[in-house]
Amino acid sequence: MQVTAALKLTKAQWSRCNMKILAQPAFKDRDKNPYTWLVYSYLATLGVDVHEFSPQKLLINHYSIWHRHWPERNLNEPNFFRAIAKTL
């Protein structure tokens, strides 16, 4: 689905999409940066199932989208192997 088409969906149409998002971060960093909290709170009102990331959830459950915010933070790690591990 194209982004412009998705923006035109009604609340009922969104709820029928059965979209499940694993977000990193989703809600936990609200005090530091409310951006992700605002985005995912709004999507939740539309019926989108949003979950905070954890490695266990990624391995055990099925998600439509794994949305990772600011992955470059982990890549600034001086140790190459630690940077790769933190990014995964």
C-alpha positions as CSV (number, residue, x, y, z in Angstrom):
1,M,0.0,0.0,0.0
2,Q,1.3,3.4,-0.9
3,V,1.7,6.0,1.9
4,T,-0.7,8.5,0.3
5,A,-3.4,5.7,0.1
6,A,-2.7,4.7,3.8
7,L,-3.2,8.3,4.9
8,K,-6.7,8.3,3.5
9,L,-7.9,5.2,5.3
10,T,-10.7,5.6,7.8
11,K,-10.4,4.3,11.4
12,A,-12.6,1.2,10.5
13,Q,-10.4,0.5,7.5
14,W,-7.2,0.7,9.6
15,S,-8.7,-1.7,12.2
16,R,-9.3,-4.3,9.5
17,C,-5.7,-4.2,8.4
18,N,-4.6,-6.3,11.4
19,M,-1.3,-4.5,11.4
20,K,1.1,-5.5,14.2
21,I,4.1,-3.2,14.7
22,L,7.2,-4.0,16.9
23,A,8.7,-0.6,17.5
24,Q,12.0,0.4,19.1
25,P,11.3,2.6,20.9
26,A,7.5,2.8,20.9
27,F,6.3,4.2,24.3
28,K,9.2,3.9,26.8
29,D,11.1,7.0,25.9
30,R,8.2,9.4,26.2
31,D,10.0,11.7,28.7
32,K,13.2,11.9,26.6
33,N,11.5,12.3,23.2
34,P,7.7,12.2,22.8
35,Y,7.9,11.7,19.0
36,T,7.5,7.9,19.0
37,W,5.0,7.9,21.8
38,L,2.8,10.4,19.8
39,V,3.1,8.4,16.6
40,Y,2.3,5.0,18.1
41,S,-0.4,6.3,20.5
42,Y,-2.2,7.7,17.5
43,L,-1.8,4.5,15.5
44,A,-3.1,2.5,18.4
45,T,-6.3,4.6,18.4
46,L,-6.7,3.5,14.8
47,G,-6.6,-0.1,15.8
48,V,-3.0,-0.8,15.0
49,D,-1.4,-3.3,17.4
50,V,1.8,-1.6,18.6
51,H,4.4,-3.4,20.9
52,E,7.6,-2.2,22.5
53,F,10.6,-4.0,21.1
54,S,12.3,-6.9,22.9
55,P,14.4,-9.6,21.4
56,Q,12.0,-12.3,22.7
57,K,9.0,-10.6,21.0
58,L,10.9,-10.4,17.8
59,L,11.8,-14.2,17.9
60,I,8.5,-15.5,19.2
61,N,5.8,-13.4,17.6
62,H,4.9,-12.4,14.1
63,Y,4.9,-8.7,13.2
64,S,3.9,-6.9,10.1
65,I,6.6,-4.3,10.7
66,W,9.7,-4.0,12.9
67,H,10.3,-0.2,13.1
68,R,13.6,0.8,14.4
69,H,14.2,4.5,15.2
70,W,17.6,6.0,15.1
71,P,19.7,2.9,14.5
72,E,22.8,5.1,14.0
73,R,23.0,5.6,17.7
74,N,24.3,2.0,18.1
75,L,26.7,2.4,15.2
76,N,28.6,5.1,17.0
77,E,29.9,2.5,19.4
78,P,33.8,2.5,19.1
79,N,34.0,-1.3,19.2
80,F,32.9,-2.7,15.8
81,F,31.5,-6.0,17.1
82,R,29.6,-4.4,19.9
83,A,28.1,-1.9,17.4
84,I,26.9,-4.7,15.2
85,A,25.5,-6.6,18.2
86,K,23.6,-3.6,19.5
87,T,22.2,-2.9,16.1
88,L,20.6,-6.4,15.7
